[in-house]
Amino acid sequence: MQPLDIAIVGTGTAGSASALFLARQGHRVTVYEKVMDPRPVGAGIMLQPTGMAVLSALGLVNEVVARGEPLRHLVAETPSGRRVLDLAYADLAQDLYGVGLHRGVLFQSLFRAVQTEPGVTLKLGHDIEDLARDERGHFLVERETKRRFGPHDLVIVCNGARSSLRDDTAHEKIVRRYPWGALWAVVPDVEHRFTGRLFQVVKGTRMLSGLLPTGLGPDGSTPLVSLFFSLRADRLDAFKASDFEAWKAQLLRDMPATEPVLAQLHTHDDLLFSEYHDVVMWPWNVGRVVYLGDSAHAMSPQLGQGANLALVDAATLAECLSSTDGLDDALFRYSRTRRAHLGWYQFVTRWLTPFFQSDLTPLGLVRDSLFGLACKLPIVRSEMVAMMSGLSLGPFRRLPLHSRPPRLP
């Protein structure tokens, strides 16, 4: 394919990864970001083998993994100690593992690479609100000034679940906010107590709390750990007005492992609240506009796949553009290629989330009775680990893994 003039909206995971892949293919890439000085912020995420394979293709995997915490297991249990989930990456392959990571580490690594990549132009401080088109190509319209940027041959939208740029197409789509979100805190783990696993405690369907080892963060040498606690969005104000010490005491009873984390939390303001969206659309290309990451398929974080799916999006789009002659054909090929993987994870996420975050109390009893037993069945366990690893395309189908995670010391 001849070199294209490509606009990318957003410097998040999908946007920065796409910019790197496409600039290295010889395209002229302009990245528009509404923040004037983007910084590495966020809480803990899980980097899976799929995401690491994409970072390997970009030459960034070693520096990212070096600041993360290798994870071998995912464990969920009730306050009484009854195992609900107990999954190990080794049940799928001995060399597989996940990485607990501060989101800022991934952002920083990708963004620094974008800043120094020949063929990429960064336009910071431009809040793109609308798309426009004429015979010359696509234009991007800034929110406050209404200034137009372009023309561009292709626009890649990567500006998150709340993107207003989905409204500029005739595309059918569903965008819903999840009723449940999560309270987060990232604190130092000076004694490095939290290693090797994501540990969660569930109590009915209204209490889900977890401890995610989060590596070293974007800067510093002290290990971090992320605490998360599920909460309905409409109960946030009531939580902020409640007795904080009483909340800590209850969580400590339900999850004693939180003690060194709770000791570092003193007020409601020490916790941040994140809300989540469900975005459904297909195909993900409309004309010469294509949507990647959360702007295309945001979902509940129950399976911890958001950053990994965004990275695979970027790699797949680049592959389709490099191996298909026509731009329109390449974009349709992208949507067809990603449909099985993304559709399966969206389906499973919607099916699984109510068992962990909902007002449907009987589902908690079903989960506690059946999920632990299912983990003991080798064939089911293997499928569950494939799902956790980001590799599942549906029952007994796997996404090809083009490179293995780096070897650990």
C-alpha beads as a LAMMPS data file, in Angstrom:
LAMMPS data file: protein, C-alpha beads

409 atoms
408 bonds

1 atom types
1 bond types

-500.0 500.0 xlo xhi
-500.0 500.0 ylo yhi
-500.0 500.0 zlo zhi

Masses

1 110.0

Atoms # bond

1 1 1 0.000 0.000 0.000
2 1 1 1.218 3.511 -0.803
3 1 1 2.123 5.716 2.185
4 1 1 -0.955 7.305 3.759
5 1 1 -1.519 10.494 5.698
6 1 1 -3.006 9.124 8.934
7 1 1 -4.574 10.959 11.869
8 1 1 -4.777 9.222 15.248
9 1 1 -6.936 10.707 18.006
10 1 1 -5.641 9.858 21.470
11 1 1 -2.272 8.892 22.962
12 1 1 -3.573 6.008 25.044
13 1 1 -2.536 2.407 24.523
14 1 1 -4.209 1.844 21.145
15 1 1 -3.315 5.280 19.791
16 1 1 0.380 5.224 20.653
17 1 1 0.877 1.596 19.594
18 1 1 -0.852 2.290 16.263
19 1 1 1.306 5.357 15.677
20 1 1 4.481 3.314 16.169
21 1 1 3.429 0.432 13.945
22 1 1 2.181 2.633 11.110
23 1 1 5.046 5.118 11.132
24 1 1 7.458 2.199 10.874
25 1 1 5.562 1.059 7.793
26 1 1 6.317 4.375 6.159
27 1 1 3.018 6.199 6.698
28 1 1 2.849 9.864 7.757
29 1 1 1.207 9.826 11.175
30 1 1 -0.196 12.761 13.135
31 1 1 -1.360 12.082 16.691
32 1 1 -3.843 14.486 18.285
33 1 1 -4.129 14.566 22.081
34 1 1 -6.334 16.880 24.127
35 1 1 -3.905 17.033 27.085
36 1 1 -1.051 19.481 26.617
37 1 1 1.366 17.552 28.820
38 1 1 0.314 13.889 29.068
39 1 1 1.592 12.194 32.216
40 1 1 1.763 8.573 33.395
41 1 1 -1.262 8.227 35.654
42 1 1 -3.725 5.487 36.559
43 1 1 -3.995 2.437 38.748
44 1 1 -3.053 -1.196 38.383
45 1 1 -3.692 -3.221 35.230
46 1 1 -2.810 -6.722 34.098
47 1 1 -0.579 -7.211 31.093
48 1 1 -1.281 -10.573 29.509
49 1 1 0.752 -12.759 27.089
50 1 1 -1.187 -11.234 24.179
51 1 1 -0.226 -7.705 25.168
52 1 1 3.393 -8.709 25.763
53 1 1 3.576 -10.224 22.271
54 1 1 2.539 -6.879 20.752
55 1 1 5.019 -4.957 22.900
56 1 1 7.689 -7.414 21.782
57 1 1 6.941 -6.550 18.151
58 1 1 7.404 -2.880 19.085
59 1 1 10.671 -3.552 20.923
60 1 1 9.252 -2.349 24.252
61 1 1 8.384 -5.507 26.159
62 1 1 11.543 -5.822 28.257
63 1 1 11.414 -2.282 29.641
64 1 1 7.714 -2.618 30.490
65 1 1 7.937 -6.049 32.093
66 1 1 10.990 -4.949 34.094
67 1 1 8.824 -2.439 35.985
68 1 1 5.961 -4.861 36.559
69 1 1 5.342 -7.748 38.939
70 1 1 5.127 -11.239 37.372
71 1 1 1.883 -13.019 38.201
72 1 1 1.485 -16.788 38.086
73 1 1 -1.968 -17.210 39.626
74 1 1 -5.408 -15.684 39.949
75 1 1 -7.201 -16.581 43.171
76 1 1 -10.670 -15.592 44.371
77 1 1 -12.252 -16.805 47.566
78 1 1 -15.026 -16.007 50.016
79 1 1 -14.327 -14.398 53.433
80 1 1 -14.494 -17.892 54.934
81 1 1 -11.678 -19.057 52.657
82 1 1 -13.750 -21.046 50.167
83 1 1 -12.004 -21.018 46.781
84 1 1 -14.127 -19.651 43.957
85 1 1 -11.350 -19.351 41.376
86 1 1 -7.849 -20.783 41.401
87 1 1 -6.159 -20.466 38.012
88 1 1 -2.498 -20.827 37.093
89 1 1 -0.938 -19.773 33.782
90 1 1 1.225 -22.900 33.899
91 1 1 -1.888 -25.007 33.321
92 1 1 -1.835 -23.666 29.761
93 1 1 1.939 -23.406 29.199
94 1 1 4.896 -23.361 31.560
95 1 1 6.390 -20.182 30.116
96 1 1 3.216 -18.083 30.313
97 1 1 2.547 -15.518 33.011
98 1 1 0.819 -12.190 33.508
99 1 1 2.276 -8.917 34.775
100 1 1 0.774 -6.645 37.391
101 1 1 1.558 -3.164 36.123
102 1 1 0.915 0.476 36.885
103 1 1 -0.979 1.834 33.871
104 1 1 1.439 4.749 33.788
105 1 1 4.346 2.419 32.981
106 1 1 2.673 1.239 29.785
107 1 1 1.677 4.775 28.841
108 1 1 5.146 6.158 29.517
109 1 1 6.932 3.506 27.501
110 1 1 4.640 3.887 24.477
111 1 1 4.485 7.675 24.620
112 1 1 8.248 8.126 24.901
113 1 1 8.660 5.895 21.854
114 1 1 6.096 7.970 19.948
115 1 1 7.922 11.191 20.863
116 1 1 11.125 9.961 19.236
117 1 1 9.648 8.000 16.326
118 1 1 10.469 9.438 12.879
119 1 1 7.311 9.898 10.849
120 1 1 5.114 10.765 13.855
121 1 1 3.968 14.333 14.490
122 1 1 2.459 15.037 17.913
123 1 1 -0.176 17.738 18.269
124 1 1 -0.822 18.169 21.985
125 1 1 -3.500 20.287 23.607
126 1 1 -6.027 19.734 20.810
127 1 1 -9.405 18.417 21.985
128 1 1 -10.930 16.884 18.870
129 1 1 -14.725 16.962 18.976
130 1 1 -15.947 16.275 15.434
131 1 1 -15.040 14.705 12.129
132 1 1 -15.668 16.344 8.773
133 1 1 -15.060 15.199 5.225
134 1 1 -14.837 16.609 1.730
135 1 1 -13.352 15.453 -1.571
136 1 1 -9.821 15.956 -0.204
137 1 1 -10.228 13.616 2.773
138 1 1 -11.101 13.700 6.475
139 1 1 -10.711 16.679 8.773
140 1 1 -10.656 16.828 12.557
141 1 1 -12.505 19.666 14.293
142 1 1 -11.277 21.095 17.589
143 1 1 -13.848 21.582 20.336
144 1 1 -13.277 25.164 21.494
145 1 1 -11.813 26.874 18.440
146 1 1 -13.647 24.816 15.769
147 1 1 -10.320 24.799 13.951
148 1 1 -10.021 22.089 11.284
149 1 1 -6.977 19.858 10.919
150 1 1 -6.299 17.820 7.797
151 1 1 -6.993 16.556 5.280
152 1 1 -6.083 12.976 6.219
153 1 1 -6.494 9.778 4.230
154 1 1 -7.411 7.758 7.318
155 1 1 -8.599 8.615 10.831
156 1 1 -7.998 6.190 13.701
157 1 1 -10.136 6.966 16.763
158 1 1 -8.531 5.880 20.032
159 1 1 -9.812 8.430 22.541
160 1 1 -11.633 6.143 24.935
161 1 1 -15.060 4.917 25.949
162 1 1 -16.531 8.422 26.151
163 1 1 -15.471 9.343 22.624
164 1 1 -17.764 11.860 20.933
165 1 1 -16.343 10.849 17.558
166 1 1 -18.599 7.807 17.372
167 1 1 -21.477 10.260 16.955
168 1 1 -20.041 11.555 13.679
169 1 1 -20.918 8.417 11.735
170 1 1 -24.150 6.736 10.753
171 1 1 -22.914 3.656 12.549
172 1 1 -25.292 1.724 14.775
173 1 1 -23.881 1.493 18.263
174 1 1 -24.797 0.908 21.893
175 1 1 -22.996 2.859 24.614
176 1 1 -24.041 2.181 28.207
177 1 1 -22.491 3.014 31.534
178 1 1 -22.122 0.070 33.890
179 1 1 -24.051 0.552 37.131
180 1 1 -21.014 -0.741 39.044
181 1 1 -17.568 0.814 39.259
182 1 1 -14.592 0.457 41.562
183 1 1 -12.744 2.358 44.264
184 1 1 -8.972 2.268 43.778
185 1 1 -5.845 3.038 45.755
186 1 1 -2.208 2.418 44.816
187 1 1 0.144 2.368 47.811
188 1 1 3.754 1.365 48.528
189 1 1 4.416 -2.255 49.366
190 1 1 7.701 -1.598 51.118
191 1 1 8.081 -5.133 52.444
192 1 1 7.096 -6.598 49.050
193 1 1 4.429 -8.777 50.628
194 1 1 2.250 -8.960 47.522
195 1 1 3.794 -11.079 44.805
196 1 1 2.910 -13.736 42.289
197 1 1 -0.872 -13.535 42.200
198 1 1 -3.978 -11.412 41.847
199 1 1 -5.963 -12.100 45.016
200 1 1 -9.677 -11.325 45.268
201 1 1 -12.350 -11.811 47.903
202 1 1 -16.033 -12.012 46.998
203 1 1 -19.006 -11.791 49.334
204 1 1 -22.300 -12.332 47.583
205 1 1 -22.492 -10.284 44.394
206 1 1 -22.185 -6.875 46.055
207 1 1 -18.693 -7.114 47.486
208 1 1 -15.628 -7.722 45.337
209 1 1 -12.238 -6.588 46.569
210 1 1 -8.811 -7.352 45.242
211 1 1 -5.095 -6.862 45.730
212 1 1 -3.024 -6.571 42.564
213 1 1 0.791 -6.425 42.809
214 1 1 1.604 -3.428 40.631
215 1 1 5.376 -3.437 40.164
216 1 1 7.545 -0.359 40.541
217 1 1 5.350 2.227 38.882
218 1 1 6.590 4.767 36.295
219 1 1 9.310 6.027 38.659
220 1 1 10.998 4.906 41.846
221 1 1 12.218 1.589 43.196
222 1 1 9.578 0.764 45.829
223 1 1 7.086 -1.975 44.897
224 1 1 3.440 -0.947 44.725
225 1 1 0.158 -2.743 45.307
226 1 1 -3.298 -1.764 44.063
227 1 1 -6.408 -2.214 46.188
228 1 1 -9.771 -2.203 44.432
229 1 1 -13.256 -2.448 45.853
230 1 1 -16.447 -2.668 43.778
231 1 1 -19.184 -0.102 44.354
232 1 1 -22.371 0.873 42.596
233 1 1 -21.941 4.287 40.991
234 1 1 -25.178 5.541 42.548
235 1 1 -23.824 4.692 46.024
236 1 1 -20.654 6.738 45.708
237 1 1 -22.042 9.794 47.511
238 1 1 -23.348 7.632 50.340
239 1 1 -19.937 5.987 50.643
240 1 1 -18.207 9.380 50.864
241 1 1 -20.602 10.374 53.657
242 1 1 -20.098 7.136 55.587
243 1 1 -17.743 6.320 58.450
244 1 1 -14.424 5.595 56.743
245 1 1 -12.955 3.736 59.704
246 1 1 -16.015 1.493 59.869
247 1 1 -15.591 0.666 56.184
248 1 1 -11.943 -0.201 56.749
249 1 1 -12.808 -2.379 59.732
250 1 1 -15.402 -4.337 57.738
251 1 1 -13.053 -4.847 54.792
252 1 1 -10.326 -5.992 57.173
253 1 1 -12.679 -8.608 58.630
254 1 1 -13.639 -9.848 55.178
255 1 1 -10.118 -9.657 53.738
256 1 1 -7.384 -9.651 56.411
257 1 1 -4.680 -9.466 53.727
258 1 1 -5.612 -5.811 53.158
259 1 1 -4.245 -4.762 56.572
260 1 1 -0.926 -3.187 55.359
261 1 1 -2.796 -1.356 52.603
262 1 1 -5.631 -0.066 54.783
263 1 1 -3.075 1.217 57.297
264 1 1 -2.001 3.723 54.602
265 1 1 -5.535 4.958 53.869
266 1 1 -6.953 7.638 56.161
267 1 1 -9.856 9.373 54.408
268 1 1 -12.293 8.792 51.556
269 1 1 -10.081 11.049 49.443
270 1 1 -7.355 8.399 49.461
271 1 1 -9.548 6.344 47.119
272 1 1 -10.333 7.147 43.496
273 1 1 -13.506 5.980 41.789
274 1 1 -13.500 4.548 38.273
275 1 1 -16.642 3.945 36.257
276 1 1 -16.921 1.690 33.243
277 1 1 -18.802 1.597 29.962
278 1 1 -20.096 -1.040 27.598
279 1 1 -19.561 -0.057 23.949
280 1 1 -20.995 -2.267 21.208
281 1 1 -20.472 -1.547 17.524
282 1 1 -19.569 -3.503 14.396
283 1 1 -17.933 -3.166 12.001
284 1 1 -15.342 -0.904 13.575
285 1 1 -14.660 0.896 10.321
286 1 1 -16.958 3.467 8.717
287 1 1 -15.646 4.789 5.445
288 1 1 -12.037 5.688 6.138
289 1 1 -12.503 6.025 9.882
290 1 1 -11.676 3.112 12.177
291 1 1 -12.197 2.742 15.943
292 1 1 -9.754 0.965 18.255
293 1 1 -9.527 0.258 21.966
294 1 1 -12.198 1.448 24.384
295 1 1 -13.720 3.802 21.811
296 1 1 -14.677 0.659 19.855
297 1 1 -15.355 -2.010 22.466
298 1 1 -15.138 -0.806 26.070
299 1 1 -16.295 -3.425 28.558
300 1 1 -16.306 -4.257 32.242
301 1 1 -12.772 -4.852 33.599
302 1 1 -13.875 -8.202 35.045
303 1 1 -11.486 -10.124 32.780
304 1 1 -8.707 -7.522 32.952
305 1 1 -8.208 -7.383 29.188
306 1 1 -8.623 -3.708 28.236
307 1 1 -5.004 -2.737 27.540
308 1 1 -4.242 -6.092 25.947
309 1 1 -7.165 -5.914 23.531
310 1 1 -6.122 -2.382 22.584
311 1 1 -2.580 -3.549 21.808
312 1 1 -3.854 -6.427 19.677
313 1 1 -6.144 -3.968 17.872
314 1 1 -3.152 -1.824 16.927
315 1 1 -1.054 -4.754 15.739
316 1 1 -3.928 -6.222 13.715
317 1 1 -4.734 -2.927 11.995
318 1 1 -1.085 -2.493 11.037
319 1 1 -0.936 -6.019 9.637
320 1 1 -4.107 -5.486 7.594
321 1 1 -2.801 -2.231 6.136
322 1 1 0.547 -3.788 5.233
323 1 1 -0.879 -6.901 3.565
324 1 1 -3.917 -5.522 1.701
325 1 1 -3.680 -3.366 -1.418
326 1 1 -6.729 -1.131 -1.013
327 1 1 -7.420 0.995 2.078
328 1 1 -11.144 0.239 2.154
329 1 1 -10.485 -3.494 1.848
330 1 1 -7.842 -3.308 4.573
331 1 1 -10.245 -1.644 7.011
332 1 1 -13.007 -4.169 6.374
333 1 1 -10.454 -6.928 6.784
334 1 1 -9.512 -5.426 10.153
335 1 1 -13.111 -5.528 11.371
336 1 1 -13.566 -9.096 10.161
337 1 1 -10.288 -10.226 11.714
338 1 1 -11.012 -8.744 15.142
339 1 1 -14.654 -9.820 15.312
340 1 1 -14.183 -13.294 16.816
341 1 1 -11.724 -12.239 19.515
342 1 1 -13.481 -9.060 20.623
343 1 1 -16.980 -10.483 20.271
344 1 1 -16.104 -13.469 22.446
345 1 1 -14.598 -11.344 25.226
346 1 1 -17.540 -8.963 25.202
347 1 1 -19.962 -11.889 25.397
348 1 1 -18.135 -13.594 28.268
349 1 1 -17.690 -10.308 30.135
350 1 1 -21.432 -9.579 30.025
351 1 1 -22.216 -13.140 31.089
352 1 1 -19.637 -13.270 33.890
353 1 1 -19.853 -9.804 35.464
354 1 1 -23.265 -10.267 37.183
355 1 1 -21.802 -13.202 39.143
356 1 1 -19.331 -10.778 40.748
357 1 1 -20.889 -7.310 40.548
358 1 1 -24.666 -7.056 40.600
359 1 1 -27.728 -6.944 42.814
360 1 1 -28.626 -10.505 41.787
361 1 1 -27.737 -12.165 45.083
362 1 1 -28.642 -15.761 44.034
363 1 1 -25.886 -15.638 41.404
364 1 1 -23.352 -15.417 44.226
365 1 1 -24.559 -18.712 45.611
366 1 1 -24.309 -20.327 42.176
367 1 1 -20.804 -18.923 41.707
368 1 1 -19.580 -20.130 45.097
369 1 1 -20.984 -23.611 44.467
370 1 1 -19.927 -24.190 40.874
371 1 1 -16.951 -22.061 39.876
372 1 1 -14.512 -23.755 42.232
373 1 1 -15.595 -27.178 41.000
374 1 1 -15.245 -26.072 37.384
375 1 1 -11.647 -25.019 38.042
376 1 1 -10.843 -28.603 39.003
377 1 1 -11.917 -30.030 35.639
378 1 1 -8.794 -30.029 33.418
379 1 1 -10.592 -29.197 30.179
380 1 1 -12.600 -26.366 31.764
381 1 1 -9.571 -25.104 33.659
382 1 1 -7.544 -24.901 30.454
383 1 1 -10.276 -22.863 28.778
384 1 1 -10.498 -20.517 31.751
385 1 1 -6.734 -19.944 31.767
386 1 1 -6.800 -19.255 28.016
387 1 1 -9.511 -16.694 28.684
388 1 1 -7.451 -15.127 31.482
389 1 1 -4.396 -15.013 29.199
390 1 1 -6.239 -13.114 26.470
391 1 1 -5.839 -15.997 24.031
392 1 1 -9.366 -17.354 23.758
393 1 1 -11.399 -17.066 20.556
394 1 1 -14.198 -19.211 21.930
395 1 1 -14.372 -22.804 23.165
396 1 1 -11.253 -24.732 22.110
397 1 1 -10.043 -21.937 19.823
398 1 1 -6.909 -19.883 20.460
399 1 1 -5.455 -16.646 19.174
400 1 1 -1.964 -17.315 17.733
401 1 1 0.750 -16.070 20.071
402 1 1 3.553 -14.811 17.822
403 1 1 6.101 -14.440 20.626
404 1 1 6.387 -15.761 24.153
405 1 1 6.708 -13.544 27.240
406 1 1 10.298 -12.640 28.223
407 1 1 12.073 -15.187 30.347
408 1 1 12.052 -14.247 34.003
409 1 1 15.215 -14.298 36.113

Bonds

1 1 1 2
2 1 2 3
3 1 3 4
4 1 4 5
5 1 5 6
6 1 6 7
7 1 7 8
8 1 8 9
9 1 9 10
10 1 10 11
11 1 11 12
12 1 12 13
13 1 13 14
14 1 14 15
15 1 15 16
16 1 16 17
17 1 17 18
18 1 18 19
19 1 19 20
20 1 20 21
21 1 21 22
22 1 22 23
23 1 23 24
24 1 24 25
25 1 25 26
26 1 26 27
27 1 27 28
28 1 28 29
29 1 29 30
30 1 30 31
31 1 31 32
32 1 32 33
33 1 33 34
34 1 34 35
35 1 35 36
36 1 36 37
37 1 37 38
38 1 38 39
39 1 39 40
40 1 40 41
41 1 41 42
42 1 42 43
43 1 43 44
44 1 44 45
45 1 45 46
46 1 46 47
47 1 47 48
48 1 48 49
49 1 49 50
50 1 50 51
51 1 51 52
52 1 52 53
53 1 53 54
54 1 54 55
55 1 55 56
56 1 56 57
57 1 57 58
58 1 58 59
59 1 59 60
60 1 60 61
61 1 61 62
62 1 62 63
63 1 63 64
64 1 64 65
65 1 65 66
66 1 66 67
67 1 67 68
68 1 68 69
69 1 69 70
70 1 70 71
71 1 71 72
72 1 72 73
73 1 73 74
74 1 74 75
75 1 75 76
76 1 76 77
77 1 77 78
78 1 78 79
79 1 79 80
80 1 80 81
81 1 81 82
82 1 82 83
83 1 83 84
84 1 84 85
85 1 85 86
86 1 86 87
87 1 87 88
88 1 88 89
89 1 89 90
90 1 90 91
91 1 91 92
92 1 92 93
93 1 93 94
94 1 94 95
95 1 95 96
96 1 96 97
97 1 97 98
98 1 98 99
99 1 99 100
100 1 100 101
101 1 101 102
102 1 102 103
103 1 103 104
104 1 104 105
105 1 105 106
106 1 106 107
107 1 107 108
108 1 108 109
109 1 109 110
110 1 110 111
111 1 111 112
112 1 112 113
113 1 113 114
114 1 114 115
115 1 115 116
116 1 116 117
117 1 117 118
118 1 118 119
119 1 119 120
120 1 120 121
121 1 121 122
122 1 122 123
123 1 123 124
124 1 124 125
125 1 125 126
126 1 126 127
127 1 127 128
128 1 128 129
129 1 129 130
130 1 130 131
131 1 131 132
132 1 132 133
133 1 133 134
134 1 134 135
135 1 135 136
136 1 136 137
137 1 137 138
138 1 138 139
139 1 139 140
140 1 140 141
141 1 141 142
142 1 142 143
143 1 143 144
144 1 144 145
145 1 145 146
146 1 146 147
147 1 147 148
148 1 148 149
149 1 149 150
150 1 150 151
151 1 151 152
152 1 152 153
153 1 153 154
154 1 154 155
155 1 155 156
156 1 156 157
157 1 157 158
158 1 158 159
159 1 159 160
160 1 160 161
161 1 161 162
162 1 162 163
163 1 163 164
164 1 164 165
165 1 165 166
166 1 166 167
167 1 167 168
168 1 168 169
169 1 169 170
170 1 170 171
171 1 171 172
172 1 172 173
173 1 173 174
174 1 174 175
175 1 175 176
176 1 176 177
177 1 177 178
178 1 178 179
179 1 179 180
180 1 180 181
181 1 181 182
182 1 182 183
183 1 183 184
184 1 184 185
185 1 185 186
186 1 186 187
187 1 187 188
188 1 188 189
189 1 189 190
190 1 190 191
191 1 191 192
192 1 192 193
193 1 193 194
194 1 194 195
195 1 195 196
196 1 196 197
197 1 197 198
198 1 198 199
199 1 199 200
200 1 200 201
201 1 201 202
202 1 202 203
203 1 203 204
204 1 204 205
205 1 205 206
206 1 206 207
207 1 207 208
208 1 208 209
209 1 209 210
210 1 210 211
211 1 211 212
212 1 212 213
213 1 213 214
214 1 214 215
215 1 215 216
216 1 216 217
217 1 217 218
218 1 218 219
219 1 219 220
220 1 220 221
221 1 221 222
222 1 222 223
223 1 223 224
224 1 224 225
225 1 225 226
226 1 226 227
227 1 227 228
228 1 228 229
229 1 229 230
230 1 230 231
231 1 231 232
232 1 232 233
233 1 233 234
234 1 234 235
235 1 235 236
236 1 236 237
237 1 237 238
238 1 238 239
239 1 239 240
240 1 240 241
241 1 241 242
242 1 242 243
243 1 243 244
244 1 244 245
245 1 245 246
246 1 246 247
247 1 247 248
248 1 248 249
249 1 249 250
250 1 250 251
251 1 251 252
252 1 252 253
253 1 253 254
254 1 254 255
255 1 255 256
256 1 256 257
257 1 257 258
258 1 258 259
259 1 259 260
260 1 260 261
261 1 261 262
262 1 262 263
263 1 263 264
264 1 264 265
265 1 265 266
266 1 266 267
267 1 267 268
268 1 268 269
269 1 269 270
270 1 270 271
271 1 271 272
272 1 272 273
273 1 273 274
274 1 274 275
275 1 275 276
276 1 276 277
277 1 277 278
278 1 278 279
279 1 279 280
280 1 280 281
281 1 281 282
282 1 282 283
283 1 283 284
284 1 284 285
285 1 285 286
286 1 286 287
287 1 287 288
288 1 288 289
289 1 289 290
290 1 290 291
291 1 291 292
292 1 292 293
293 1 293 294
294 1 294 295
295 1 295 296
296 1 296 297
297 1 297 298
298 1 298 299
299 1 299 300
300 1 300 301
301 1 301 302
302 1 302 303
303 1 303 304
304 1 304 305
305 1 305 306
306 1 306 307
307 1 307 308
308 1 308 309
309 1 309 310
310 1 310 311
311 1 311 312
312 1 312 313
313 1 313 314
314 1 314 315
315 1 315 316
316 1 316 317
317 1 317 318
318 1 318 319
319 1 319 320
320 1 320 321
321 1 321 322
322 1 322 323
323 1 323 324
324 1 324 325
325 1 325 326
326 1 326 327
327 1 327 328
328 1 328 329
329 1 329 330
330 1 330 331
331 1 331 332
332 1 332 333
333 1 333 334
334 1 334 335
335 1 335 336
336 1 336 337
337 1 337 338
338 1 338 339
339 1 339 340
340 1 340 341
341 1 341 342
342 1 342 343
343 1 343 344
344 1 344 345
345 1 345 346
346 1 346 347
347 1 347 348
348 1 348 349
349 1 349 350
350 1 350 351
351 1 351 352
352 1 352 353
353 1 353 354
354 1 354 355
355 1 355 356
356 1 356 357
357 1 357 358
358 1 358 359
359 1 359 360
360 1 360 361
361 1 361 362
362 1 362 363
363 1 363 364
364 1 364 365
365 1 365 366
366 1 366 367
367 1 367 368
368 1 368 369
369 1 369 370
370 1 370 371
371 1 371 372
372 1 372 373
373 1 373 374
374 1 374 375
375 1 375 376
376 1 376 377
377 1 377 378
378 1 378 379
379 1 379 380
380 1 380 381
381 1 381 382
382 1 382 383
383 1 383 384
384 1 384 385
385 1 385 386
386 1 386 387
387 1 387 388
388 1 388 389
389 1 389 390
390 1 390 391
391 1 391 392
392 1 392 393
393 1 393 394
394 1 394 395
395 1 395 396
396 1 396 397
397 1 397 398
398 1 398 399
399 1 399 400
400 1 400 401
401 1 401 402
402 1 402 403
403 1 403 404
404 1 404 405
405 1 405 406
406 1 406 407
407 1 407 408
408 1 408 409
